[in-house]
Amino acid sequence: MPYEDTAGAKDRPCLVISVRGRRVLVAKITTRHRDGRSGVITLPPGSVGDARGRTSFLETDELREVPVGDFRRRVGVVDPVLWDQVRHLAR
């Protein structure tokens, strides 16, 4: 994922929202909690493959497009209840 405030990028877990050709719309996942932001869903500790088992946060308020070729691996499948939350917030 591209950095928000500087040049460059880093590996980051994300949730695939949709695929359009060779581009993928994603919501990023972070372990940094930002109070007061709308569109942030708290994920259970360790649910995104974090080796330290930390709580993660899915940010649906700033979706990004990335090339399909930038993906390295699949971590898992989204729980249907979480997917319903995402669909509601990411409209």
PDB file with one MODEL, atoms N, CA, C and O in Angstrom:
MODEL        1
ATOM      1  N   MET A   1       0.851  -1.176   0.000  1.00  0.00           N
ATOM      2  CA  MET A   1       0.000   0.000   0.000  1.00  0.00           C
ATOM      3  C   MET A   1       0.892   1.233   0.000  1.00  0.00           C
ATOM      4  O   MET A   1       1.927   1.250   0.666  1.00  0.00           O
ATOM      5  N   PRO A   2       0.501   2.262  -0.740  1.00  0.00           N
ATOM      6  CA  PRO A   2       1.274   3.508  -0.725  1.00  0.00           C
ATOM      7  C   PRO A   2       1.166   4.184   0.640  1.00  0.00           C
ATOM      8  O   PRO A   2       0.124   4.126   1.292  1.00  0.00           O
ATOM      9  N   TYR A   3       2.266   4.832   1.064  1.00  0.00           N
ATOM     10  CA  TYR A   3       2.212   5.632   2.287  1.00  0.00           C
ATOM     11  C   TYR A   3       1.287   6.817   2.053  1.00  0.00           C
ATOM     12  O   TYR A   3       1.147   7.283   0.923  1.00  0.00           O
ATOM     13  N   GLU A   4       0.657   7.305   3.113  1.00  0.00           N
ATOM     14  CA  GLU A   4      -0.277   8.417   2.992  1.00  0.00           C
ATOM     15  C   GLU A   4       0.425   9.762   2.942  1.00  0.00           C
ATOM     16  O   GLU A   4      -0.057  10.693   2.297  1.00  0.00           O
ATOM     17  N   ASP A   5       1.582   9.873   3.633  1.00  0.00           N
ATOM     18  CA  ASP A   5       2.190  11.187   3.791  1.00  0.00           C
ATOM     19  C   ASP A   5       3.599  11.312   3.223  1.00  0.00           C
ATOM     20  O   ASP A   5       4.259  12.330   3.435  1.00  0.00           O
ATOM     21  N   THR A   6       4.069  10.300   2.510  1.00  0.00           N
ATOM     22  CA  THR A   6       5.412  10.341   1.943  1.00  0.00           C
ATOM     23  C   THR A   6       5.493   9.384   0.761  1.00  0.00           C
ATOM     24  O   THR A   6       4.587   8.582   0.534  1.00  0.00           O
ATOM     25  N   ALA A   7       6.580   9.477   0.019  1.00  0.00           N
ATOM     26  CA  ALA A   7       6.764   8.570  -1.115  1.00  0.00           C
ATOM     27  C   ALA A   7       7.073   7.164  -0.600  1.00  0.00           C
ATOM     28  O   ALA A   7       7.554   6.995   0.521  1.00  0.00           O
ATOM     29  N   GLY A   8       6.796   6.180  -1.413  1.00  0.00           N
ATOM     30  CA  GLY A   8       7.089   4.806  -1.041  1.00  0.00           C
ATOM     31  C   GLY A   8       5.844   4.019  -0.697  1.00  0.00           C
ATOM     32  O   GLY A   8       4.719   4.500  -0.825  1.00  0.00           O
ATOM     33  N   ALA A   9       6.077   2.798  -0.258  1.00  0.00           N
ATOM     34  CA  ALA A   9       4.963   1.908   0.069  1.00  0.00           C
ATOM     35  C   ALA A   9       5.472   0.828   1.007  1.00  0.00           C
ATOM     36  O   ALA A   9       6.678   0.683   1.205  1.00  0.00           O
ATOM     37  N   LYS A  10       4.541   0.066   1.586  1.00  0.00           N
ATOM     38  CA  LYS A  10       4.912  -1.063   2.433  1.00  0.00           C
ATOM     39  C   LYS A  10       3.845  -2.142   2.336  1.00  0.00           C
ATOM     40  O   LYS A  10       2.717  -1.893   1.911  1.00  0.00           O
ATOM     41  N   ASP A  11       4.233  -3.352   2.744  1.00  0.00           N
ATOM     42  CA  ASP A  11       3.245  -4.422   2.808  1.00  0.00           C
ATOM     43  C   ASP A  11       2.273  -4.095   3.921  1.00  0.00           C
ATOM     44  O   ASP A  11       2.673  -3.674   5.006  1.00  0.00           O
ATOM     45  N   ARG A  12       0.983  -4.294   3.646  1.00  0.00           N
ATOM     46  CA  ARG A  12      -0.035  -4.022   4.652  1.00  0.00           C
ATOM     47  C   ARG A  12      -1.209  -4.942   4.388  1.00  0.00           C
ATOM     48  O   ARG A  12      -1.597  -5.149   3.238  1.00  0.00           O
ATOM     49  N   PRO A  13      -1.778  -5.497   5.458  1.00  0.00           N
ATOM     50  CA  PRO A  13      -2.996  -6.285   5.239  1.00  0.00           C
ATOM     51  C   PRO A  13      -4.129  -5.357   4.803  1.00  0.00           C
ATOM     52  O   PRO A  13      -4.193  -4.194   5.200  1.00  0.00           O
ATOM     53  N   CYS A  14      -5.001  -5.894   3.993  1.00  0.00           N
ATOM     54  CA  CYS A  14      -6.146  -5.104   3.528  1.00  0.00           C
ATOM     55  C   CYS A  14      -7.299  -6.058   3.214  1.00  0.00           C
ATOM     56  O   CYS A  14      -7.121  -7.269   3.086  1.00  0.00           O
ATOM     57  N   LEU A  15      -8.465  -5.473   3.097  1.00  0.00           N
ATOM     58  CA  LEU A  15      -9.651  -6.235   2.723  1.00  0.00           C
ATOM     59  C   LEU A  15     -10.019  -5.867   1.297  1.00  0.00           C
ATOM     60  O   LEU A  15     -10.207  -4.691   0.986  1.00  0.00           O
ATOM     61  N   VAL A  16     -10.121  -6.855   0.438  1.00  0.00           N
ATOM     62  CA  VAL A  16     -10.516  -6.616  -0.946  1.00  0.00           C
ATOM     63  C   VAL A  16     -12.016  -6.344  -0.988  1.00  0.00           C
ATOM     64  O   VAL A  16     -12.828  -7.162  -0.555  1.00  0.00           O
ATOM     65  N   ILE A  17     -12.360  -5.180  -1.518  1.00  0.00           N
ATOM     66  CA  ILE A  17     -13.771  -4.792  -1.648  1.00  0.00           C
ATOM     67  C   ILE A  17     -14.301  -5.232  -3.009  1.00  0.00           C
ATOM     68  O   ILE A  17     -15.391  -5.796  -3.105  1.00  0.00           O
ATOM     69  N   SER A  18     -13.523  -4.972  -4.063  1.00  0.00           N
ATOM     70  CA  SER A  18     -13.937  -5.376  -5.404  1.00  0.00           C
ATOM     71  C   SER A  18     -12.721  -5.454  -6.322  1.00  0.00           C
ATOM     72  O   SER A  18     -11.672  -4.877  -6.037  1.00  0.00           O
ATOM     73  N   VAL A  19     -12.884  -6.178  -7.427  1.00  0.00           N
ATOM     74  CA  VAL A  19     -11.844  -6.308  -8.442  1.00  0.00           C
ATOM     75  C   VAL A  19     -12.417  -5.788  -9.747  1.00  0.00           C
ATOM     76  O   VAL A  19     -13.497  -6.194 -10.178  1.00  0.00           O
ATOM     77  N   ARG A  20     -11.664  -4.870 -10.376  1.00  0.00           N
ATOM     78  CA  ARG A  20     -12.076  -4.301 -11.667  1.00  0.00           C
ATOM     79  C   ARG A  20     -10.910  -4.435 -12.634  1.00  0.00           C
ATOM     80  O   ARG A  20      -9.984  -3.623 -12.623  1.00  0.00           O
ATOM     81  N   GLY A  21     -10.963  -5.455 -13.460  1.00  0.00           N
ATOM     82  CA  GLY A  21      -9.855  -5.689 -14.380  1.00  0.00           C
ATOM     83  C   GLY A  21      -8.605  -6.048 -13.608  1.00  0.00           C
ATOM     84  O   GLY A  21      -8.585  -7.025 -12.860  1.00  0.00           O
ATOM     85  N   ARG A  22      -7.551  -5.248 -13.793  1.00  0.00           N
ATOM     86  CA  ARG A  22      -6.285  -5.504 -13.118  1.00  0.00           C
ATOM     87  C   ARG A  22      -6.085  -4.597 -11.904  1.00  0.00           C
ATOM     88  O   ARG A  22      -4.980  -4.499 -11.372  1.00  0.00           O
ATOM     89  N   ARG A  23      -7.157  -3.935 -11.471  1.00  0.00           N
ATOM     90  CA  ARG A  23      -7.106  -3.059 -10.300  1.00  0.00           C
ATOM     91  C   ARG A  23      -8.047  -3.609  -9.225  1.00  0.00           C
ATOM     92  O   ARG A  23      -9.090  -4.187  -9.530  1.00  0.00           O
ATOM     93  N   VAL A  24      -7.658  -3.419  -7.964  1.00  0.00           N
ATOM     94  CA  VAL A  24      -8.430  -3.940  -6.838  1.00  0.00           C
ATOM     95  C   VAL A  24      -8.727  -2.786  -5.884  1.00  0.00           C
ATOM     96  O   VAL A  24      -7.831  -2.021  -5.527  1.00  0.00           O
ATOM     97  N   LEU A  25      -9.983  -2.665  -5.474  1.00  0.00           N
ATOM     98  CA  LEU A  25     -10.391  -1.667  -4.494  1.00  0.00           C
ATOM     99  C   LEU A  25     -10.281  -2.307  -3.115  1.00  0.00           C
ATOM    100  O   LEU A  25     -10.884  -3.350  -2.861  1.00  0.00           O
ATOM    101  N   VAL A  26      -9.501  -1.672  -2.213  1.00  0.00           N
ATOM    102  CA  VAL A  26      -9.252  -2.258  -0.900  1.00  0.00           C
ATOM    103  C   VAL A  26      -9.483  -1.244   0.221  1.00  0.00           C
ATOM    104  O   VAL A  26      -9.439  -0.030   0.022  1.00  0.00           O
ATOM    105  N   ALA A  27      -9.729  -1.802   1.406  1.00  0.00           N
ATOM    106  CA  ALA A  27      -9.755  -1.027   2.645  1.00  0.00           C
ATOM    107  C   ALA A  27      -8.553  -1.492   3.453  1.00  0.00           C
ATOM    108  O   ALA A  27      -8.358  -2.693   3.638  1.00  0.00           O
ATOM    109  N   LYS A  28      -7.744  -0.547   3.937  1.00  0.00           N
ATOM    110  CA  LYS A  28      -6.540  -0.959   4.653  1.00  0.00           C
ATOM    111  C   LYS A  28      -6.856  -1.392   6.076  1.00  0.00           C
ATOM    112  O   LYS A  28      -7.851  -0.986   6.676  1.00  0.00           O
ATOM    113  N   ILE A  29      -5.970  -2.231   6.588  1.00  0.00           N
ATOM    114  CA  ILE A  29      -6.060  -2.723   7.964  1.00  0.00           C
ATOM    115  C   ILE A  29      -4.805  -2.253   8.689  1.00  0.00           C
ATOM    116  O   ILE A  29      -3.696  -2.389   8.172  1.00  0.00           O
ATOM    117  N   THR A  30      -4.980  -1.704   9.877  1.00  0.00           N
ATOM    118  CA  THR A  30      -3.869  -1.176  10.655  1.00  0.00           C
ATOM    119  C   THR A  30      -4.017  -1.566  12.125  1.00  0.00           C
ATOM    120  O   THR A  30      -5.114  -1.903  12.570  1.00  0.00           O
ATOM    121  N   THR A  31      -2.931  -1.523  12.870  1.00  0.00           N
ATOM    122  CA  THR A  31      -3.002  -1.757  14.319  1.00  0.00           C
ATOM    123  C   THR A  31      -3.049  -0.438  15.074  1.00  0.00           C
ATOM    124  O   THR A  31      -3.133  -0.424  16.302  1.00  0.00           O
ATOM    125  N   ARG A  32      -2.995   0.673  14.340  1.00  0.00           N
ATOM    126  CA  ARG A  32      -3.029   1.996  14.958  1.00  0.00           C
ATOM    127  C   ARG A  32      -4.478   2.487  15.047  1.00  0.00           C
ATOM    128  O   ARG A  32      -5.136   2.701  14.028  1.00  0.00           O
ATOM    129  N   HIS A  33      -4.957   2.660  16.264  1.00  0.00           N
ATOM    130  CA  HIS A  33      -6.331   3.117  16.476  1.00  0.00           C
ATOM    131  C   HIS A  33      -6.378   4.641  16.513  1.00  0.00           C
ATOM    132  O   HIS A  33      -5.570   5.281  17.186  1.00  0.00           O
ATOM    133  N   ARG A  34      -7.322   5.207  15.789  1.00  0.00           N
ATOM    134  CA  ARG A  34      -7.505   6.657  15.768  1.00  0.00           C
ATOM    135  C   ARG A  34      -8.906   6.964  16.274  1.00  0.00           C
ATOM    136  O   ARG A  34      -9.896   6.746  15.575  1.00  0.00           O
ATOM    137  N   ASP A  35      -8.975   7.469  17.492  1.00  0.00           N
ATOM    138  CA  ASP A  35     -10.273   7.791  18.102  1.00  0.00           C
ATOM    139  C   ASP A  35     -11.059   8.780  17.258  1.00  0.00           C
ATOM    140  O   ASP A  35     -10.495   9.697  16.662  1.00  0.00           O
ATOM    141  N   GLY A  36     -12.359   8.580  17.219  1.00  0.00           N
ATOM    142  CA  GLY A  36     -13.249   9.540  16.589  1.00  0.00           C
ATOM    143  C   GLY A  36     -13.404   9.424  15.088  1.00  0.00           C
ATOM    144  O   GLY A  36     -14.156  10.201  14.500  1.00  0.00           O
ATOM    145  N   ARG A  37     -12.733   8.498  14.449  1.00  0.00           N
ATOM    146  CA  ARG A  37     -12.887   8.350  12.998  1.00  0.00           C
ATOM    147  C   ARG A  37     -14.109   7.506  12.706  1.00  0.00           C
ATOM    148  O   ARG A  37     -14.310   6.450  13.306  1.00  0.00           O
ATOM    149  N   SER A  38     -14.924   7.983  11.777  1.00  0.00           N
ATOM    150  CA  SER A  38     -16.059   7.165  11.361  1.00  0.00           C
ATOM    151  C   SER A  38     -15.559   6.182  10.303  1.00  0.00           C
ATOM    152  O   SER A  38     -14.552   6.434   9.642  1.00  0.00           O
ATOM    153  N   GLY A  39     -16.245   5.094  10.150  1.00  0.00           N
ATOM    154  CA  GLY A  39     -15.874   4.114   9.138  1.00  0.00           C
ATOM    155  C   GLY A  39     -14.774   3.161   9.552  1.00  0.00           C
ATOM    156  O   GLY A  39     -14.216   2.465   8.704  1.00  0.00           O
ATOM    157  N   VAL A  40     -14.446   3.112  10.843  1.00  0.00           N
ATOM    158  CA  VAL A  40     -13.407   2.200  11.324  1.00  0.00           C
ATOM    159  C   VAL A  40     -14.072   1.053  12.083  1.00  0.00           C
ATOM    160  O   VAL A  40     -14.889   1.277  12.976  1.00  0.00           O
ATOM    161  N   ILE A  41     -13.712  -0.172  11.715  1.00  0.00           N
ATOM    162  CA  ILE A  41     -14.271  -1.363  12.346  1.00  0.00           C
ATOM    163  C   ILE A  41     -13.144  -2.065  13.106  1.00  0.00           C
ATOM    164  O   ILE A  41     -12.086  -2.347  12.544  1.00  0.00           O
ATOM    165  N   THR A  42     -13.383  -2.342  14.384  1.00  0.00           N
ATOM    166  CA  THR A  42     -12.407  -3.059  15.200  1.00  0.00           C
ATOM    167  C   THR A  42     -12.461  -4.545  14.863  1.00  0.00           C
ATOM    168  O   THR A  42     -13.535  -5.147  14.831  1.00  0.00           O
ATOM    169  N   LEU A  43     -11.292  -5.128  14.612  1.00  0.00           N
ATOM    170  CA  LEU A  43     -11.186  -6.553  14.299  1.00  0.00           C
ATOM    171  C   LEU A  43     -10.640  -7.297  15.510  1.00  0.00           C
ATOM    172  O   LEU A  43      -9.869  -6.729  16.282  1.00  0.00           O
ATOM    173  N   PRO A  44     -11.023  -8.548  15.689  1.00  0.00           N
ATOM    174  CA  PRO A  44     -10.539  -9.327  16.838  1.00  0.00           C
ATOM    175  C   PRO A  44      -9.016  -9.470  16.828  1.00  0.00           C
ATOM    176  O   PRO A  44      -8.409  -9.515  15.758  1.00  0.00           O
ATOM    177  N   PRO A  45      -8.397  -9.540  17.997  1.00  0.00           N
ATOM    178  CA  PRO A  45      -6.944  -9.720  18.074  1.00  0.00           C
ATOM    179  C   PRO A  45      -6.486 -10.941  17.279  1.00  0.00           C
ATOM    180  O   PRO A  45      -7.084 -12.014  17.366  1.00  0.00           O
ATOM    181  N   GLY A  46      -5.424 -10.762  16.509  1.00  0.00           N
ATOM    182  CA  GLY A  46      -4.850 -11.866  15.747  1.00  0.00           C
ATOM    183  C   GLY A  46      -5.622 -12.289  14.513  1.00  0.00           C
ATOM    184  O   GLY A  46      -5.245 -13.274  13.878  1.00  0.00           O
ATOM    185  N   SER A  47      -6.686 -11.592  14.145  1.00  0.00           N
ATOM    186  CA  SER A  47      -7.546 -12.030  13.042  1.00  0.00           C
ATOM    187  C   SER A  47      -6.945 -11.800  11.657  1.00  0.00           C
ATOM    188  O   SER A  47      -7.441 -12.356  10.676  1.00  0.00           O
ATOM    189  N   VAL A  48      -5.903 -11.003  11.558  1.00  0.00           N
ATOM    190  CA  VAL A  48      -5.313 -10.739  10.242  1.00  0.00           C
ATOM    191  C   VAL A  48      -3.881 -11.255  10.139  1.00  0.00           C
ATOM    192  O   VAL A  48      -3.099 -10.765   9.325  1.00  0.00           O
ATOM    193  N   GLY A  49      -3.541 -12.231  10.954  1.00  0.00           N
ATOM    194  CA  GLY A  49      -2.242 -12.846  10.869  1.00  0.00           C
ATOM    195  C   GLY A  49      -1.131 -12.083  11.562  1.00  0.00           C
ATOM    196  O   GLY A  49       0.042 -12.338  11.291  1.00  0.00           O
ATOM    197  N   ASP A  50      -1.460 -11.156  12.448  1.00  0.00           N
ATOM    198  CA  ASP A  50      -0.450 -10.412  13.192  1.00  0.00           C
ATOM    199  C   ASP A  50       0.244 -11.362  14.166  1.00  0.00           C
ATOM    200  O   ASP A  50      -0.410 -11.980  15.006  1.00  0.00           O
ATOM    201  N   ALA A  51       1.553 -11.477  14.057  1.00  0.00           N
ATOM    202  CA  ALA A  51       2.311 -12.420  14.883  1.00  0.00           C
ATOM    203  C   ALA A  51       2.195 -12.131  16.371  1.00  0.00           C
ATOM    204  O   ALA A  51       2.327 -13.038  17.192  1.00  0.00           O
ATOM    205  N   ARG A  52       1.949 -10.880  16.723  1.00  0.00           N
ATOM    206  CA  ARG A  52       1.826 -10.511  18.139  1.00  0.00           C
ATOM    207  C   ARG A  52       0.391 -10.577  18.644  1.00  0.00           C
ATOM    208  O   ARG A  52       0.143 -10.325  19.823  1.00  0.00           O
ATOM    209  N   GLY A  53      -0.569 -10.916  17.765  1.00  0.00           N
ATOM    210  CA  GLY A  53      -1.957 -11.073  18.184  1.00  0.00           C
ATOM    211  C   GLY A  53      -2.634  -9.781  18.594  1.00  0.00           C
ATOM    212  O   GLY A  53      -3.537  -9.792  19.431  1.00  0.00           O
ATOM    213  N   ARG A  54      -2.207  -8.659  18.010  1.00  0.00           N
ATOM    214  CA  ARG A  54      -2.788  -7.363  18.371  1.00  0.00           C
ATOM    215  C   ARG A  54      -4.160  -7.161  17.745  1.00  0.00           C
ATOM    216  O   ARG A  54      -4.503  -7.790  16.744  1.00  0.00           O
ATOM    217  N   THR A  55      -4.933  -6.277  18.350  1.00  0.00           N
ATOM    218  CA  THR A  55      -6.195  -5.852  17.770  1.00  0.00           C
ATOM    219  C   THR A  55      -5.889  -5.028  16.528  1.00  0.00           C
ATOM    220  O   THR A  55      -4.952  -4.229  16.530  1.00  0.00           O
ATOM    221  N   SER A  56      -6.666  -5.213  15.471  1.00  0.00           N
ATOM    222  CA  SER A  56      -6.482  -4.448  14.240  1.00  0.00           C
ATOM    223  C   SER A  56      -7.743  -3.653  13.944  1.00  0.00           C
ATOM    224  O   SER A  56      -8.806  -3.899  14.513  1.00  0.00           O
ATOM    225  N   PHE A  57      -7.598  -2.693  13.040  1.00  0.00           N
ATOM    226  CA  PHE A  57      -8.699  -1.808  12.691  1.00  0.00           C
ATOM    227  C   PHE A  57      -8.811  -1.715  11.176  1.00  0.00           C
ATOM    228  O   PHE A  57      -7.830  -1.439  10.484  1.00  0.00           O
ATOM    229  N   LEU A  58     -10.018  -1.948  10.671  1.00  0.00           N
ATOM    230  CA  LEU A  58     -10.303  -1.875   9.244  1.00  0.00           C
ATOM    231  C   LEU A  58     -10.837  -0.485   8.958  1.00  0.00           C
ATOM    232  O   LEU A  58     -11.841  -0.071   9.537  1.00  0.00           O
ATOM    233  N   GLU A  59     -10.170   0.242   8.066  1.00  0.00           N
ATOM    234  CA  GLU A  59     -10.550   1.621   7.752  1.00  0.00           C
ATOM    235  C   GLU A  59     -11.329   1.650   6.441  1.00  0.00           C
ATOM    236  O   GLU A  59     -10.745   1.584   5.359  1.00  0.00           O
ATOM    237  N   THR A  60     -12.651   1.750   6.549  1.00  0.00           N
ATOM    238  CA  THR A  60     -13.497   1.735   5.355  1.00  0.00           C
ATOM    239  C   THR A  60     -13.769   3.135   4.813  1.00  0.00           C
ATOM    240  O   THR A  60     -14.436   3.286   3.789  1.00  0.00           O
ATOM    241  N   ASP A  61     -13.254   4.160   5.496  1.00  0.00           N
ATOM    242  CA  ASP A  61     -13.539   5.532   5.079  1.00  0.00           C
ATOM    243  C   ASP A  61     -12.586   6.053   4.007  1.00  0.00           C
ATOM    244  O   ASP A  61     -12.844   7.110   3.432  1.00  0.00           O
ATOM    245  N   GLU A  62     -11.497   5.348   3.721  1.00  0.00           N
ATOM    246  CA  GLU A  62     -10.538   5.765   2.697  1.00  0.00           C
ATOM    247  C   GLU A  62     -10.142   4.553   1.860  1.00  0.00           C
ATOM    248  O   GLU A  62      -9.096   3.946   2.090  1.00  0.00           O
ATOM    249  N   LEU A  63     -10.971   4.209   0.902  1.00  0.00           N
ATOM    250  CA  LEU A  63     -10.681   3.067   0.044  1.00  0.00           C
ATOM    251  C   LEU A  63      -9.613   3.450  -0.972  1.00  0.00           C
ATOM    252  O   LEU A  63      -9.528   4.606  -1.386  1.00  0.00           O
ATOM    253  N   ARG A  64      -8.801   2.475  -1.370  1.00  0.00           N
ATOM    254  CA  ARG A  64      -7.706   2.721  -2.316  1.00  0.00           C
ATOM    255  C   ARG A  64      -7.722   1.676  -3.418  1.00  0.00           C
ATOM    256  O   ARG A  64      -8.189   0.553  -3.225  1.00  0.00           O
ATOM    257  N   GLU A  65      -7.201   2.065  -4.582  1.00  0.00           N
ATOM    258  CA  GLU A  65      -7.038   1.121  -5.685  1.00  0.00           C
ATOM    259  C   GLU A  65      -5.581   0.718  -5.778  1.00  0.00           C
ATOM    260  O   GLU A  65      -4.688   1.564  -5.729  1.00  0.00           O
ATOM    261  N   VAL A  66      -5.344  -0.574  -5.911  1.00  0.00           N
ATOM    262  CA  VAL A  66      -3.979  -1.092  -6.075  1.00  0.00           C
ATOM    263  C   VAL A  66      -3.969  -2.103  -7.217  1.00  0.00           C
ATOM    264  O   VAL A  66      -4.992  -2.726  -7.499  1.00  0.00           O
ATOM    265  N   PRO A  67      -2.826  -2.271  -7.875  1.00  0.00           N
ATOM    266  CA  PRO A  67      -2.738  -3.264  -8.948  1.00  0.00           C
ATOM    267  C   PRO A  67      -2.840  -4.693  -8.406  1.00  0.00           C
ATOM    268  O   PRO A  67      -2.335  -4.978  -7.321  1.00  0.00           O
ATOM    269  N   VAL A  68      -3.477  -5.572  -9.138  1.00  0.00           N
ATOM    270  CA  VAL A  68      -3.621  -6.974  -8.745  1.00  0.00           C
ATOM    271  C   VAL A  68      -2.246  -7.591  -8.465  1.00  0.00           C
ATOM    272  O   VAL A  68      -2.095  -8.373  -7.527  1.00  0.00           O
ATOM    273  N   GLY A  69      -1.259  -7.243  -9.269  1.00  0.00           N
ATOM    274  CA  GLY A  69       0.071  -7.817  -9.133  1.00  0.00           C
ATOM    275  C   GLY A  69       0.800  -7.444  -7.849  1.00  0.00           C
ATOM    276  O   GLY A  69       1.831  -8.041  -7.537  1.00  0.00           O
ATOM    277  N   ASP A  70       0.290  -6.471  -7.096  1.00  0.00           N
ATOM    278  CA  ASP A  70       0.935  -6.057  -5.846  1.00  0.00           C
ATOM    279  C   ASP A  70       0.624  -6.981  -4.676  1.00  0.00           C
ATOM    280  O   ASP A  70       1.261  -6.884  -3.627  1.00  0.00           O
ATOM    281  N   PHE A  71      -0.337  -7.869  -4.840  1.00  0.00           N
ATOM    282  CA  PHE A  71      -0.700  -8.767  -3.741  1.00  0.00           C
ATOM    283  C   PHE A  71       0.304  -9.905  -3.639  1.00  0.00           C
ATOM    284  O   PHE A  71       0.709 -10.490  -4.644  1.00  0.00           O
ATOM    285  N   ARG A  72       0.700 -10.211  -2.397  1.00  0.00           N
ATOM    286  CA  ARG A  72       1.668 -11.286  -2.172  1.00  0.00           C
ATOM    287  C   ARG A  72       1.022 -12.573  -1.705  1.00  0.00           C
ATOM    288  O   ARG A  72       1.427 -13.655  -2.128  1.00  0.00           O
ATOM    289  N   ARG A  73       0.022 -12.474  -0.838  1.00  0.00           N
ATOM    290  CA  ARG A  73      -0.607 -13.695  -0.320  1.00  0.00           C
ATOM    291  C   ARG A  73      -1.988 -13.384   0.231  1.00  0.00           C
ATOM    292  O   ARG A  73      -2.332 -12.236   0.512  1.00  0.00           O
ATOM    293  N   ARG A  74      -2.753 -14.434   0.374  1.00  0.00           N
ATOM    294  CA  ARG A  74      -4.093 -14.336   0.952  1.00  0.00           C
ATOM    295  C   ARG A  74      -4.011 -14.790   2.410  1.00  0.00           C
ATOM    296  O   ARG A  74      -3.432 -15.831   2.719  1.00  0.00           O
ATOM    297  N   VAL A  75      -4.601 -13.989   3.298  1.00  0.00           N
ATOM    298  CA  VAL A  75      -4.545 -14.317   4.724  1.00  0.00           C
ATOM    299  C   VAL A  75      -5.755 -15.120   5.160  1.00  0.00           C
ATOM    300  O   VAL A  75      -5.626 -16.031   5.978  1.00  0.00           O
ATOM    301  N   GLY A  76      -6.930 -14.800   4.630  1.00  0.00           N
ATOM    302  CA  GLY A  76      -8.113 -15.524   5.058  1.00  0.00           C
ATOM    303  C   GLY A  76      -9.373 -15.033   4.382  1.00  0.00           C
ATOM    304  O   GLY A  76      -9.332 -14.282   3.407  1.00  0.00           O
ATOM    305  N   VAL A  77     -10.486 -15.474   4.921  1.00  0.00           N
ATOM    306  CA  VAL A  77     -11.811 -15.135   4.412  1.00  0.00           C
ATOM    307  C   VAL A  77     -12.536 -14.310   5.467  1.00  0.00           C
ATOM    308  O   VAL A  77     -12.414 -14.575   6.663  1.00  0.00           O
ATOM    309  N   VAL A  78     -13.280 -13.323   5.027  1.00  0.00           N
ATOM    310  CA  VAL A  78     -14.000 -12.434   5.948  1.00  0.00           C
ATOM    311  C   VAL A  78     -15.257 -13.114   6.475  1.00  0.00           C
ATOM    312  O   VAL A  78     -16.003 -13.748   5.729  1.00  0.00           O
ATOM    313  N   ASP A  79     -15.468 -12.970   7.761  1.00  0.00           N
ATOM    314  CA  ASP A  79     -16.683 -13.451   8.409  1.00  0.00           C
ATOM    315  C   ASP A  79     -17.888 -12.726   7.798  1.00  0.00           C
ATOM    316  O   ASP A  79     -17.813 -11.517   7.577  1.00  0.00           O
ATOM    317  N   PRO A  80     -18.996 -13.423   7.518  1.00  0.00           N
ATOM    318  CA  PRO A  80     -20.165 -12.786   6.908  1.00  0.00           C
ATOM    319  C   PRO A  80     -20.721 -11.605   7.716  1.00  0.00           C
ATOM    320  O   PRO A  80     -21.213 -10.642   7.127  1.00  0.00           O
ATOM    321  N   VAL A  81     -20.653 -11.660   9.024  1.00  0.00           N
ATOM    322  CA  VAL A  81     -21.151 -10.550   9.847  1.00  0.00           C
ATOM    323  C   VAL A  81     -20.279  -9.310   9.631  1.00  0.00           C
ATOM    324  O   VAL A  81     -20.791  -8.197   9.507  1.00  0.00           O
ATOM    325  N   LEU A  82     -18.970  -9.507   9.588  1.00  0.00           N
ATOM    326  CA  LEU A  82     -18.062  -8.392   9.323  1.00  0.00           C
ATOM    327  C   LEU A  82     -18.297  -7.833   7.925  1.00  0.00           C
ATOM    328  O   LEU A  82     -18.302  -6.616   7.736  1.00  0.00           O
ATOM    329  N   TRP A  83     -18.491  -8.713   6.945  1.00  0.00           N
ATOM    330  CA  TRP A  83     -18.724  -8.270   5.571  1.00  0.00           C
ATOM    331  C   TRP A  83     -19.971  -7.390   5.495  1.00  0.00           C
ATOM    332  O   TRP A  83     -19.974  -6.397   4.767  1.00  0.00           O
ATOM    333  N   ASP A  84     -21.024  -7.732   6.227  1.00  0.00           N
ATOM    334  CA  ASP A  84     -22.227  -6.884   6.254  1.00  0.00           C
ATOM    335  C   ASP A  84     -21.914  -5.507   6.826  1.00  0.00           C
ATOM    336  O   ASP A  84     -22.423  -4.504   6.326  1.00  0.00           O
ATOM    337  N   GLN A  85     -21.076  -5.441   7.874  1.00  0.00           N
ATOM    338  CA  GLN A  85     -20.667  -4.149   8.434  1.00  0.00           C
ATOM    339  C   GLN A  85     -19.914  -3.330   7.395  1.00  0.00           C
ATOM    340  O   GLN A  85     -20.166  -2.136   7.233  1.00  0.00           O
ATOM    341  N   VAL A  86     -18.994  -3.973   6.697  1.00  0.00           N
ATOM    342  CA  VAL A  86     -18.191  -3.295   5.690  1.00  0.00           C
ATOM    343  C   VAL A  86     -19.074  -2.760   4.565  1.00  0.00           C
ATOM    344  O   VAL A  86     -18.927  -1.612   4.146  1.00  0.00           O
ATOM    345  N   ARG A  87     -19.980  -3.586   4.083  1.00  0.00           N
ATOM    346  CA  ARG A  87     -20.871  -3.142   3.000  1.00  0.00           C
ATOM    347  C   ARG A  87     -21.680  -1.932   3.425  1.00  0.00           C
ATOM    348  O   ARG A  87     -21.918  -1.035   2.616  1.00  0.00           O
ATOM    349  N   HIS A  88     -22.099  -1.890   4.658  1.00  0.00           N
ATOM    350  CA  HIS A  88     -22.891  -0.757   5.155  1.00  0.00           C
ATOM    351  C   HIS A  88     -22.053   0.513   5.235  1.00  0.00           C
ATOM    352  O   HIS A  88     -22.528   1.586   4.865  1.00  0.00           O
ATOM    353  N   LEU A  89     -20.808   0.406   5.714  1.00  0.00           N
ATOM    354  CA  LEU A  89     -19.955   1.583   5.905  1.00  0.00           C
ATOM    355  C   LEU A  89     -19.264   2.063   4.632  1.00  0.00           C
ATOM    356  O   LEU A  89     -19.023   3.260   4.475  1.00  0.00           O
ATOM    357  N   ALA A  90     -18.944   1.148   3.725  1.00  0.00           N
ATOM    358  CA  ALA A  90     -18.135   1.500   2.564  1.00  0.00           C
ATOM    359  C   ALA A  90     -18.966   1.946   1.358  1.00  0.00           C
ATOM    360  O   ALA A  90     -18.475   1.899   0.230  1.00  0.00           O
ATOM    361  N   ARG A  91     -20.167   2.362   1.565  1.00  0.00           N
ATOM    362  CA  ARG A  91     -21.013   2.811   0.444  1.00  0.00           C
ATOM    363  C   ARG A  91     -20.601   4.156  -0.053  1.00  0.00           C
ATOM    364  O   ARG A  91     -21.206   4.679  -0.989  1.00  0.00           O
TER     365      ARG A  91
ENDMDL
END
